[in-house]
Amino acid sequence: MLRPRPKNIILPSLMFVRRISQNKLDSRRTITKRITDPLFYLQLLALILLSTAIAGPLIDDVKADAQKVIIIIDSSASMTVPDRIGEARSIAIDSLGEENTITAAESMPVVLAKNLNAKDAEKVINGMEVRDTPSDVPRAILTAINEKENEYGKIVVISDFETWEGRVPETYIRIANTKNMELELRQVGNRTANYAIVDGYLKDSNDGTYEYTCTIRNFNDRSAKLDVQLESNSDTASGTKVSNSVQLAEYGSQQIKFSNIPQGISTVKILNEDAVLCDNIAYISIPEVKPKKILVLTDPEKAAGKSPLITAISLLPDIQVDVQQDLPDNATEYDTIIVNSKHKSLPAKDALEIAAYAKNGKDIIVIGNECLYDSLQMHGLYSVLPVDIVSIEEKGSYTIETVGSGKAIFDDVSFGEVYLRKLLATIPKEDAAILVEAGGAGPLVCMQNINEGTVTYVGSVTLPRPTHGTISLLLLPTLCSGQNSSDTCGESMI
């Protein structure tokens, strides 16, 4: 449109060419003619409308996404300092947008609510609680940045920023910007005195005691001398107190070691006062090993005390074995009662008392011998057995297979080499856990929880011996007193 119309010029001499050319260039810089073509204005209007149509939705979308806010509040132990969590709640409420996500930065990020309006988000923020846990603010920030739905949103992080793992939080501002997010860090509270036990581990001294090594850290900008005390309490020994001191530089840390820690509950405590109390104490729990008393009721024979069953139980650590033919008056003192009557049955009264012990939480193990089926006196145990005894099977060949958790418990036992000559055919009860079964003859090892105790039925398996006679293979579950789940019991093999 700016192109000028050509002119016819007579050149009397070449010296006029330059001047005319200059006049031409000047004339092109200005519009010398008004545009009257209506097609031009229609095209211009179409271009304006098309540009507005393309730009309009983009502007609206950015405006909507700017109202999406992700609030990350530090809820770790350091926020228990007075007024910190209150100030954090106020900042969070003032930062709310139209669509809000609330996250608590504990040892792991915990999303409390997503996509809430301002009113509902305020209720969630006011209901937040501070926990005695460490803080991982950087992980919470990175989790929010990586959420695709948070794109074009605003992330507001509220913390005292006294401690964290990994990168400093400021390094994530650029990462957020690359994903079209705005990251705002808001600090609450002033620096306060804080010392902490941040790590620790136990080492067995192999003499009945343990050694504890822990790390003490100073979170202050000035050095400090800290007094640390170990206090031990044991049922078998009097309580002891051991004190130690450690000099820490500003923001420094140092390991400290305590030896001869007995079994039981012990505590390690920083005696210096600071603003955060929960990280000044560490609890050490070492279970006290007490010998278990096992009562074995078996046939009155001289070799009973040297039988494979008695020998195997005696080899278990921290076990006291008492072999009797009848139920003693002090049966309540025993942790576990094993019934192994093969030739002579127990009196009916004793069988009923053993069943009553099982119902009161005592651990009972019953070996499946012939006497258990043939003798009416032994039927008093039937009410607590995990199986119903059907008959005695003396003929045929049975395949022994592990079932359920028994596959892990008896992983090292080769049942393919076992010849099953004689056993009691059984049917498992409804709540029984079968560990080993003989195909076609029912469970061979079966367990059932009764109250806080466990009743175990163990069938007898025989296999040929190279010379003469047979030897017995009994699969005896480990005597686990007070187990609530039969799946957690181990095993011993005789």
SEMAR-703281 format. One line per 5 residues: for each residue y negated, z, x of C-alpha. Coordinates in steps of 0.5 Angstrom, whole numbers. Each point is the difference from the previous one (the first is absolute). Layout:
# SEMAR-703281
Y Z X ~ ... $
END
This chain:
# SEMAR-703281
0 0 0 ~ -5 1 6 ~ 2 -7 3 ~ -7 -4 0 ~ 0 -7 -3 $
0 -5 6 ~ -7 -3 1 ~ -1 -7 3 ~ -5 0 6 ~ -3 -5 4 $
0 1 8 ~ -5 -3 3 ~ 2 3 7 ~ 5 5 3 ~ -4 5 1 $
-1 2 -8 ~ 8 1 0 ~ -1 7 2 ~ -5 2 -4 ~ 3 -3 -7 $
6 4 2 ~ -3 6 1 ~ -3 -1 -7 ~ 6 -1 -3 ~ 3 7 3 $
-6 4 -3 ~ 1 -4 -7 ~ 8 3 0 ~ -2 7 0 ~ -3 0 -7 $
2 -2 -7 ~ -5 -5 -1 ~ 3 -2 -7 ~ 2 5 -6 ~ 7 -1 -2 $
1 -2 -7 ~ 7 -2 0 ~ 3 5 -6 ~ 7 -1 3 ~ -2 4 7 $
-2 6 -5 ~ 6 0 -4 ~ 4 0 7 ~ -4 6 3 ~ 1 4 -7 $
8 -1 1 ~ 0 2 7 ~ -4 6 -2 ~ 4 2 -6 ~ 7 -1 5 $
-3 4 5 ~ -1 6 -5 ~ 7 -1 -3 ~ 3 1 7 ~ -5 6 2 $
0 4 -6 ~ 8 3 0 ~ -1 1 7 ~ -6 5 -1 ~ 3 3 -6 $
7 2 4 ~ -4 3 6 ~ -4 4 -5 ~ 6 3 -4 ~ 4 1 7 $
-5 4 3 ~ 1 5 -6 ~ 7 2 3 ~ 0 6 4 ~ 6 3 4 $
-2 8 1 ~ 4 3 6 ~ -1 7 0 ~ 3 5 6 ~ 4 5 -3 $
3 3 6 ~ 0 7 3 ~ -7 -1 3 ~ -3 -1 -6 ~ 2 7 -3 $
-7 2 4 ~ -4 3 -5 ~ -5 -5 -4 ~ 4 -6 3 ~ 4 -2 -5 $
-6 1 -5 ~ -4 -4 3 ~ 5 -6 1 ~ 1 0 -8 ~ -8 -1 -1 $
0 -5 5 ~ 6 -4 -3 ~ -3 1 -7 ~ -6 -3 2 ~ 3 -6 3 $
4 -2 -6 ~ 0 -7 -3 ~ 3 -4 -6 ~ 7 0 3 ~ 2 6 4 $
6 2 5 ~ 1 7 2 ~ 4 1 6 ~ 1 7 4 ~ 1 -1 8 $
5 5 1 ~ 6 -1 6 ~ 1 -6 -4 ~ -5 -4 -5 ~ 2 3 -7 $
-3 -5 -6 ~ -2 5 -5 ~ -3 -5 -5 ~ -1 -8 -1 ~ -5 -4 -4 $
-4 6 -3 ~ -6 0 -4 ~ -6 4 3 ~ 2 6 -5 ~ 7 0 1 $
-1 0 8 ~ -4 6 -1 ~ 5 4 -3 ~ 5 -2 6 ~ -5 2 5 $
-2 6 -3 ~ 8 2 0 ~ 1 -2 7 ~ 3 6 4 ~ 0 1 8 $
7 1 3 ~ 2 3 6 ~ 2 -7 4 ~ -3 -4 5 ~ -4 -6 -1 $
1 -7 1 ~ -7 -3 -2 ~ 1 -7 4 ~ 7 -1 -3 ~ -3 1 -7 $
-6 -5 2 ~ 5 -5 2 ~ 4 0 -6 ~ -6 -1 -4 ~ -2 -6 4 $
6 -3 -1 ~ 1 0 -7 ~ -2 -7 -3 ~ -3 3 -6 ~ -5 4 4 $
-3 -7 2 ~ -8 0 -1 ~ 0 8 -1 ~ -3 6 3 ~ 4 5 4 $
-3 7 0 ~ 3 5 5 ~ -2 7 -1 ~ 2 5 6 ~ -2 5 5 $
3 -5 5 ~ 2 6 5 ~ 7 -3 1 ~ 4 -6 -1 ~ 6 -4 3 $
-1 -7 3 ~ -7 -4 0 ~ -6 3 -1 ~ -2 -2 -8 ~ -7 -4 2 $
5 -5 3 ~ 2 -2 -7 ~ -7 -2 -2 ~ 1 -7 3 ~ 7 -1 -2 $
-3 2 -7 ~ -5 -5 0 ~ 4 -6 2 ~ 4 1 -6 ~ -6 0 -5 $
0 8 0 ~ -6 5 1 ~ 2 6 4 ~ -4 7 -1 ~ 2 6 4 $
-3 6 -3 ~ 0 7 4 ~ 0 7 -3 ~ -1 7 3 ~ -2 2 7 $
4 1 6 ~ 4 7 0 ~ 4 4 4 ~ 7 -3 0 ~ 7 2 4 $
7 -3 -2 ~ 7 0 2 ~ 1 -8 -1 ~ 7 0 3 ~ 6 3 2 $
8 0 1 ~ 6 5 1 ~ 5 -1 6 ~ 7 4 0 ~ 0 5 6 $
8 0 -1 ~ 0 8 0 ~ -1 1 -8 ~ -8 -1 1 ~ -5 -6 0 $
-6 -2 4 ~ -6 -2 -4 ~ -6 -5 3 ~ -6 -2 -4 ~ -6 -3 1 $
-7 4 -1 ~ -6 -5 -1 ~ -8 2 0 ~ -4 -4 -5 ~ -6 2 2 $
-6 -2 5 ~ 1 6 4 ~ 5 3 4 ~ 4 6 -3 ~ 5 6 2 $
6 0 -5 ~ 4 6 -1 ~ 7 -2 -3 ~ 6 5 -2 ~ 7 -1 -2 $
3 4 -5 ~ 8 0 -1 ~ 3 4 -6 ~ 8 0 0 ~ 5 3 -4 $
4 2 6 ~ -5 2 4 ~ -7 4 0 ~ -6 -4 0 ~ -4 -2 6 $
-7 -3 2 ~ -2 -4 6 ~ -7 -2 1 ~ -3 -5 5 ~ -7 -3 1 $
-2 -7 1 ~ -7 -3 3 ~ -2 -6 -3 ~ -5 -5 2 ~ -5 -3 -6 $
5 -5 -4 ~ 5 2 5 ~ 8 2 -2 ~ 5 3 4 ~ 8 2 -1 $
2 7 0 ~ 7 3 0 ~ 4 6 -3 ~ 7 1 2 ~ 6 5 -2 $
-2 -1 -8 ~ 6 3 -4 ~ 3 -3 -6 ~ -4 1 -6 ~ -7 -1 -2 $
-5 0 5 ~ -8 -2 0 ~ -5 -2 5 ~ -7 1 -2 ~ -7 -1 4 $
-4 7 -1 ~ -7 -3 1 ~ -3 -1 -7 ~ -3 -7 -2 ~ -1 -4 -6 $
6 -3 -2 ~ 6 5 0 ~ 6 -4 -2 ~ 1 -3 7 ~ 0 6 4 $
7 2 -2 ~ 7 -3 1 ~ 6 3 -3 ~ 7 -1 4 ~ 6 1 -4 $
7 0 3 ~ 5 2 -4 ~ 4 6 2 ~ 8 -2 1 ~ 4 6 -3 $
7 0 0 ~ 4 -2 -6 ~ 6 4 -3 ~ 5 -5 -2 ~ 6 3 -4 $
7 -4 0 ~ 5 2 -6 ~ 7 -2 3 ~ 7 1 0 ~ 3 6 3 $
3 -2 6 ~ -1 1 7 ~ -2 -7 2 ~ -6 0 -5 ~ -5 3 5 $
2 -6 5 ~ 1 -6 -5 ~ -4 -6 1 ~ -5 2 -6 ~ -2 7 3 $
0 -3 7 ~ -5 -6 -2 ~ -5 5 -4 ~ 0 5 6 ~ -2 -6 4 $
-7 0 -4 ~ -6 3 3 ~ -3 6 -3 ~ 6 2 -4 ~ 4 6 -1 $
7 -1 -3 ~ 4 5 -4 ~ 7 -2 -2 ~ 3 4 -6 ~ 6 -1 -5 $
-4 3 -6 ~ -7 1 -2 ~ -3 6 3 ~ -5 4 -4 ~ -6 -2 5 $
1 -7 -2 ~ -8 -1 -2 ~ -1 1 8 ~ 3 -6 2 ~ -5 -7 -1 $
6 -4 -1 ~ 7 1 -3 ~ 6 -5 2 ~ 6 0 -4 ~ 6 -3 3 $
6 3 -4 ~ 6 -5 2 ~ 7 5 -2 ~ -3 6 -3 ~ -5 -1 -5 $
-6 5 -1 ~ 0 5 -6 ~ -3 -2 -6 ~ -6 5 1 ~ -2 -2 7 $
0 -7 -3 ~ -5 1 -6 ~ -4 5 5 ~ -1 -6 5 ~ -2 -5 -6 $
-5 5 -2 ~ -3 0 7 ~ 0 -7 0 ~ -4 0 -6 ~ -5 5 3 $
-2 -4 6 ~ 6 1 5 ~ 3 -6 4 ~ 7 -1 -2 ~ 5 -5 4 $
7 -1 -3 ~ 6 -3 3 ~ 4 -4 -4 ~ 7 2 1 ~ 6 0 -5 $
-1 8 -2 ~ -7 -2 -3 ~ 4 -4 -5 ~ 6 3 -1 ~ -2 7 -1 $
-3 3 -6 ~ -4 5 4 ~ -4 -5 3 ~ -2 -4 -6 ~ -6 5 0 $
-4 -4 5 ~ 1 -6 -4 ~ -7 1 -4 ~ -4 -1 7 ~ 4 -5 3 $
-3 -7 1 ~ 6 -3 -2 ~ 5 0 -6 ~ 7 1 3 ~ 5 -5 -3 $
7 1 3 ~ 3 0 7 ~ 1 -7 3 ~ 6 0 5 ~ 2 -8 0 $
-4 -6 2 ~ -5 -2 5 ~ -7 1 -1 ~ -6 -3 3 ~ -5 5 2 $
-8 -3 0 ~ -7 4 1 ~ -4 -1 -6 ~ -8 1 -1 ~ -3 5 5 $
7 1 3 ~ 0 -7 4 ~ -6 3 4 ~ 3 7 1 ~ 7 -2 2 $
-2 -6 4 ~ 4 2 6 ~ 6 1 -4 ~ 6 -5 0 ~ 3 0 -7 $
4 -6 1 ~ 5 3 5 ~ 1 6 -5 ~ 7 0 -4 ~ -1 4 -7 $
7 3 -1 ~ -2 5 -6 ~ -6 2 -3 ~ -3 3 -7 ~ -2 -6 -5 $
-7 2 -2 ~ -6 -3 -5 ~ -7 2 2 ~ -4 4 -5 ~ -7 -3 -2 $
-5 3 5 ~ 5 0 6 ~ -2 -4 6 ~ 6 -4 3 ~ 0 -1 8 $
8 -2 1 ~ 5 -3 -5 ~ 7 -2 0 ~ 1 -6 -4 ~ 3 1 -6 $
1 8 1 ~ -8 2 -1 ~ -4 3 5 ~ 2 3 6 ~ -7 4 2 $
-4 1 -6 ~ -6 5 0 ~ -4 3 -6 ~ -6 4 0 ~ 0 6 -4 $
-7 4 -1 ~ -2 1 8 ~ 7 0 2 ~ 5 -6 2 ~ 8 -1 -2 $
4 -4 4 ~ 7 -3 -1 ~ 3 -3 6 ~ 7 -3 -1 ~ 6 1 5 $
1 -7 4 ~ 6 -1 4 ~ 2 -5 6 ~ 6 -1 4 ~ 1 3 7 $
3 -3 6 ~ 6 5 1 ~ 2 4 -6 ~ -4 3 -7 ~ -7 -2 -2 $
-7 3 2 ~ -5 1 -6 ~ -7 -3 0 ~ -5 4 -4 ~ -7 -3 -1 $
-4 6 -1 ~ -7 0 -1 ~ -5 4 4 ~ -1 7 -3 ~ -7 -1 -3 $
-3 6 -3 ~ -5 -1 -5 ~ 0 -8 0 ~ -3 -3 -6 ~ 3 -7 1 $
7 -1 2 ~ -2 -7 3 ~ -3 5 6 ~ 6 3 2 ~ 3 -2 6 $
8 0 2 ~ 5 3 5 ~ 6 -3 1 ~ 7 4 2 $
END
